[in-house]
């Protein structure tokens, strides 16, 4: 099947098997390597992207379900060579170590800040509850999101 969608503001299309996950389609067919695949059950959050304005687990969706959709991956956060304030805050505040969970966490954090520009630490931790990170212990991630909240996007 041919699947057409908009990824990071650019129209994209490719042929794929009807059973192909959106995560595999984005990574392997369209080249968006920032979509990470961890558990393949939607539990770890590494594959989190924005689909039509809301976060979604790309490993739990079929590519054909995203036909005509607007998708944003971690590659779409930066604009004009400038890091998104969240990306910069993660860099400045050591909010990542191995980086495997980071793209999904950034998608969730961007959605959180869009709906709540000044979240409390508890609200940030609640938003991150669907993400597994084995490296940071989450404190630096929370600090980075708080730092980004203090800056305009």
Backbone as a ProteinNet text record, in pm:
[ID]
protein_1_A
[PRIMARY]
XXXXXXXXXXXXXXXXXXXXXXXXXXXXXXXXXXXXXXXXXXXXXXXXXXXXXXXXXXXXXXXXXXXXXXXXXXXXXXXXXXXXXXXXXXXXXXXXXXXXXXXXXXXXXXXXXXXXXXXXXXXXXXXXXXXXXXXXXXXXXXXXXXXXXXXXX
[TERTIARY]
83.8	0	87.7	38.3	106.9	48.2	138.9	97.7	156	69.7	112	74.4	170	149.3	245.9	230.8	321.7	406.2	537.5	628.9	715.7	710.2	788.2	767.1	641.6	604.7	629.2	684	715.2	626.1	567.1	488.7	580.2	537.7	615	520.3	569.3	490.3	584.1	537.2	613.9	520.1	559.9	486.3	527.9	431.8	464.6	360.7	399.1	306.9	197	74.2	-33.8	-7.3	77	104.4	223.9	289.1	407.6	369.3	444.5	414.5	454.5	392.4	427.9	572.6	619	758.1	854.3	831.5	919.4	909.2	788.9	769	847.9	835.8	907.5	1059.1	1107.5	1251.8	1310.6	1253.4	1316.6	1274	1149.9	1103.2	1122.7	1109.7	1121.4	1249.6	1325.5	1456.3	1457.7	1349.6	1346.6	1397.3	1527.1	1592.7	1572.4	1516.1	1487.9	1371.4	1296.4	1189.5	1255.1	1264.7	1330.5	1227.6	1268.6	1180.8	1245	1173.5	1225.4	1146.6	1036.6	961.1	866.5	826.9	729.5	592.2	562.7	432.3	372.1	439.5	389.4	416.2	498.5	522.8	639.8	745.5	867.4	863.9	783.8	771.4	876.8	973.8	1081.9	1031.9	921.4	870	769.3	754.1	652.1	679.3	575.5	577.7	452.3	439.1	315.6	239.8	116.7	31.1	-92.5	-106.6	-218.6	-233.4	-119.9	-119.7	-121.7	-126.9	-126.8	-21.2	41	142.8	78.4	156.5	111.6	232.8	210.5	315.4	318.8	424.9	435.2	449.5	492.8	506.5	372.5	271	138.6	40.8	88.3	3.5	57.9	-30.2	12.1	32.8	126.4	152.8	26.3	-54.9	-176.3	-275.9	-268.3	-355.6	-318.4	-197	-150.5	-169.7	-236.3	-262.5	-322.1	-257.8	-305.3	-275.8	-210.8	-186.6	-67.2	-60.8	54	133.7	260.1	346	464.2	499.5	621.8	708.7	832.9	932.4	1030.7	1124.9	1224.5	1300.3	1316.4	1387.3	1311.9	1181	1099.6	1089.8	1151.2	1144.8	1233.5	1352.4	1445.5	1395.7	1421.9	1383.8	1500.7	1525	1628.9	1766.4	1799.3	1929.8	1939.7	1832.8	1829.2	1757.8	1817.7	1753.2	1625.6	1526.8	1405	1447.1	1379.4	1416.6	1425.3	1340.3	1350.3	1480.5	1515	1639.9	1759.6	1758.2	1868.2	1875.8	1760.2	1757.9	1808.8	1772.5	1823.4	1975.1	2023.3	2168.4	2235.9	2180.7	2240.5	2230.4	2120.9	2093.6	2123.9	2190.1	2227.4	2103.5	1999	1873.7	1875.9	1991.5	2003.4	2138.9	2144.7	2273.7	2291.5	2232.6	2249.1	2166.2	2056.7	1975	1865.4	1855.3	1756.8	1614	1584.1	1448.1	1419.8	1524.1	1511.8	1411.6	1408.5	1310.8	1166.4	1131.5	995.7	966.6	1063.9	1047.3	1029.6	1105.9	1092.9	954.6	901.1	766.5	663.3	673.8	580.8	597.2	721	746.7	694.5	710	659.4	507.6	441.5	295.9	254.6	325.6	296.4	309.2	420.7	443.8	346.6	299.3	201.4	67.9	34	-93	-78	43.5	69.2	208.8	218.6	350.6	433.5	371.9	446.2	408.9	445.1	406.3	489.3	427.4	498.9	583.8	672.4	753.3	663.8	559	466.9	396.7	357.2	291.7	388.3	512.5	612.9	633.8	649	669.7	549.9	430.8	311.8	313.3	348.3	354.5	459	567.6	676.5	653	543	518.5	515.7	489.1	485.4	617.3	726	858.1	955.1	1029.3	1132.1	1268.8	1343.9	1481.1	1567.5	1669.1	1755.1	1880.4	1901.9	2029.1	2021.3	1919.8	1926.1	1864	1777	1704.8	1599.2	1575	1469.3	1491.4	1571.6	1582.7	1634.1	1736.6	1789.5	1689	1608.3	1502.8	1400.4	1358.2	1262.3	1321.9	1447.1	1513.9	1517.9	1544.8	1552	1415.8	1311.3	1176.7	1138.2	1171.6	1144.9	1221.1	1346.5	1426.9	1365.4	1320.5	1258.6	1127.7	1055.2	928	950.3	1067.4	1096.8	1133.6	1149.3	1188.3	1077	1055.2	953.4	998.5	903.2	933.2	955.5
-118.5	0	124	229	358.3	436.1	486.1	567	706.1	806.4	945.9	1021.4	1096.6	1176.7	1293.5	1382.2	1496	1472.3	1473.1	1451	1574.8	1634	1754.3	1863	1876.6	1980.7	1948	1830.7	1792.2	1675	1684.5	1570.2	1450.9	1332.7	1210.5	1099.2	1008.5	890.2	778	657.1	538	419.1	316.6	190.8	112.3	42.7	-42.5	-152.5	-255.1	-363.8	-310	-357	-309.3	-335.6	-433.5	-468	-393.8	-304.6	-232.7	-129.9	-126	-26.5	113	211.2	349.1	376.5	319.8	339.3	287.5	166.2	110	187.2	230.5	309.3	440.4	510	637	615.5	514.9	488.6	433.8	326.3	250.8	294.3	335.4	374	522.8	605	749.4	808.6	732.2	776.6	862.8	865.1	945.2	858.9	855.9	768.1	811.2	929.1	974.1	900.6	826	742.9	613	595.3	476.9	369.9	246	133.6	55.6	45	-26.6	-153.6	-141.5	-258.6	-313.8	-233.1	-268.3	-304.1	-254.7	-275.7	-144.7	-31.3	97.6	127.8	47.6	63.1	157.1	151.3	225.7	372.3	406.3	544.9	593.2	508.9	553	593.5	535.9	561.8	676.3	750.7	855.3	964.2	994.1	1101.1	1185.3	1291.7	1368.5	1336.8	1295.9	1257.9	1346.7	1430.9	1525.3	1603.6	1647.2	1735.2	1668.7	1536.4	1466.4	1356.5	1333.4	1228.7	1092.2	1004	867.7	776.5	651.4	548.9	493.8	523.2	482.1	332.2	262.2	116.5	45.9	114.5	53.9	90.9	167.2	207.9	147.1	119.6	78.1	202.9	194.5	308.5	350.2	253.2	284.9	365.1	353.6	432.3	579.7	611.1	750.1	815.6	749.4	805.5	945.2	1043.7	1181.6	1259.8	1197.8	1262	1357	1441.6	1528.8	1466.2	1435.6	1371.2	1463.2	1471.6	1541.8	1443.3	1430.4	1348.4	1443.2	1387.3	1470.7	1557.3	1506.7	1585.4	1712.5	1714.2	1830	1934.9	1911.8	2011.7	2132.2	2108.6	2218.3	2292.8	2422.8	2501.2	2588.3	2587.8	2674.3	2654.4	2531.2	2505.2	2538.6	2591.2	2625.3	2514.7	2470	2370	2427.8	2344	2380.2	2408.3	2497.5	2523.9	2397.5	2299.4	2172.9	2100.9	2093.3	2027.1	2097.8	2230.6	2306.9	2285.1	2283.1	2261.4	2121.9	2021.8	1886.9	1885.1	1956.2	1963.8	2036	2150.8	2232.7	2168	2097.1	2042.5	1893.1	1837.8	1695.3	1606.6	1640.7	1566.2	1438.7	1404.2	1279.2	1219.1	1089.6	1022.3	936.2	818.5	736.8	793.4	862.9	927.4	840.7	715.4	627.1	673	712.2	754.3	899.4	975.1	1120.5	1166.4	1110.8	1160.6	1150	1038.3	1022	1114.6	1130.3	1221	1364.6	1403.6	1538.6	1561.2	1461.5	1474.3	1494.4	1415.4	1427.5	1561.6	1603.2	1731.4	1848.1	1841	1947.7	1956.5	1841.3	1840.1	1897.9	1857.8	1909.7	2060.8	2114.3	2258.9	2336.9	2273.8	2340.9	2358.8	2262.2	2270.6	2332.1	2327.2	2379.1	2441.5	2570.3	2632.5	2643.7	2619.6	2627.7	2510.6	2388.7	2273.1	2261.6	2206.5	2177.4	2052.9	2027.5	1906.1	1782.5	1783	1668.8	1648.7	1757.4	1746.5	1693.6	1735.9	1684.6	1535.9	1497.1	1354.4	1269.7	1322.9	1249.8	1233.5	1340.1	1332.8	1231.9	1220.2	1129.3	985.6	960.2	827	717.2	750.5	651.3	633.1	681.6	670.3	599.7	507.2	437.6	492	533.9	580.1	503.4	438.3	359.3	434.2	553.9	622.7	737.4	823	952.3	956.6	864	875.6	983.9	1040	1136.6	1277.5	1297.4	1430.7	1533	1497.9	1593	1617.7	1518.6	1536.5	1637.3	1620.2	1712.5	1853.2	1863.5	1994.1	2059.9	1982.5	2036.5	2086.6	2012.8	2056.2	2183.1	2191.3	2313.3	2432.1	2410.4	2516.7	2561.3	2465.7	2500.2	2574.4	2541.4	2609.1	2757.3	2790.8	2929.4	3012.9	2946.5	3016.6	3003.8	3107.1	3096.3	2999.6	2925.7	2827.7	2898
0	0	0	-60.2	-53.9	64.3	149.1	263.5	244.3	254.2	240.6	367.4	418.3	537.2	534.6	629.5	642.2	765.9	748.1	860.6	875.5	991.1	1021.6	916.9	872.9	778.4	632.9	602.6	465	421.5	302.5	255	227.4	269.5	251	210.5	128.5	96.4	56.7	79.1	41.9	43.6	-27.7	-25.9	97.5	155.7	270.3	283	354.6	386.2	478.1	464.3	552.5	700.6	732.7	873.1	931.8	854.3	900.3	1005.6	1114.7	1218.1	1171.1	1230.6	1198.5	1237.3	1348.4	1390.5	1283.3	1235	1132.3	1001.8	967.1	845.8	853	966.7	982.5	980.9	1053.2	1062.7	933.2	885.4	777.4	638.1	622.4	489.2	461.5	565.1	545.3	602.6	681.6	729.1	853.8	929.6	1052.6	1168.3	1184.5	1281.1	1425.8	1448.5	1583.8	1648.3	1567.9	1622.9	1668.6	1798.9	1853.7	1886.9	1872.6	1904.1	2017.3	2127.3	2242.8	2266.6	2336.9	2381.5	2275.2	2179.9	2076	2132.6	2253	2315.7	2366.1	2342.7	2388.1	2534	2598	2741.2	2770.3	2690.9	2724.4	2681.4	2580.8	2537.4	2439.8	2404.1	2315.8	2177.1	2132.6	1998	1993.4	2101.1	2107.5	2004.4	1927.7	1827.3	1849.3	1773.9	1775	1647.5	1662.6	1550.2	1554.5	1453.8	1448.5	1578.7	1634.4	1750	1885.6	1890.5	2020	2017.1	2130.9	2134.2	2113	2051	2022.5	2021	2048.3	2042	1899.5	1827.4	1687.4	1671.5	1775.1	1764.6	1775.7	1824.8	1844.1	1733.6	1637.4	1525.5	1397.1	1305.7	1173.2	1087.9	996.6	908.8	834.1	791.2	715.9	800.5	932.6	1019.5	1020.1	977.5	976	839.1	748.6	615.6	629.6	565.5	566	693.2	789.1	919.3	915	1016.3	1041.2	1154.1	1129.6	1227.6	1257.2	1384	1422.1	1498.2	1452.7	1520.8	1589.1	1661.6	1729.5	1628.3	1506.9	1404.2	1367.7	1393.2	1359.5	1467.8	1582.2	1689.7	1660.6	1611.6	1580.4	1456.4	1451.7	1334.1	1290	1161.8	1106.1	1167.4	1204.1	1262.4	1410.7	1467.6	1610.2	1686.5	1794.7	1877.8	1939.5	1953.5	2026.7	2171.5	2242.5	2381.9	2468.5	2441.8	2516.2	2484.6	2357.4	2319.3	2381.3	2377.6	2436.2	2586.8	2651.8	2796.7	2832.3	2752.8	2777.5	2762.2	2665.4	2645.4	2761.8	2799.1	2905	3042.6	3068.7	3202.1	3213.1	3113.1	3114	3128.3	3054.3	3059.3	2978.5	2926.5	2852.6	2881.8	2872.4	2883	2759.3	2755.7	2634.9	2520.5	2550.1	2447.8	2389.7	2431.1	2369.5	2397.9	2519.8	2554.9	2515.9	2487.9	2472.1	2366.7	2245.3	2147.7	2196	2256.2	2308.3	2424	2512.6	2625.8	2575.3	2476	2420.4	2360.2	2290.7	2233	2343.5	2448.5	2560.3	2631.2	2651.4	2717.7	2633.7	2503.1	2415.6	2424.6	2426.9	2440.3	2576.3	2681.6	2815.6	2819.3	2769	2775.3	2687.1	2579.5	2494.1	2567.3	2651.6	2724.4	2863.5	2917.1	3051.3	3051.5	3020.4	3005.4	3133.4	3248.6	3374.2	3465.4	3424.4	3504.8	3632.4	3733.7	3858	3837.6	3932	3923.8	3923.2	4004.2	4009	3875	3809.6	3679.1	3573	3579.1	3485.6	3508.8	3631.8	3663.1	3621.1	3637.3	3592.8	3440.6	3368.4	3222.2	3175.5	3250.2	3213.6	3259.5	3327.6	3384.2	3278.4	3155.6	3048.6	2976.9	3034.8	2972.2	3065.4	3009.4	3085.8	3047.9	3147.9	3129.3	3227.8	3177.3	3264.2	3307.2	3254.4	3278.5	3377.3	3365.4	3433.2	3570.9	3604	3729.7	3724	3608.7	3578.1	3632.7	3734.1	3792.7	3691.9	3615.1	3516.9	3404	3372.1	3272.1	3324.6	3447.7	3509.2	3514.8	3555.3	3560.7	3423.4	3320.3	3184.7	3138.6	3168.3	3128.8	3203.3	3331	3407.1	3348.5	3309.7	3249.1	3115.8	3036.4	2907.9	2928.3	3032.8	3060.4	3088.8	3139	3172.4	3050	2931.7	2809.4	2706.2	2625.1	2519.8	2410.3	2355.6	2247.8	2115
[MASK]
+++++++++++++++++++++++++++++++++++++++++++++++++++++++++++++++++++++++++++++++++++++++++++++++++++++++++++++++++++++++++++++++++++++++++++++++++++++++++

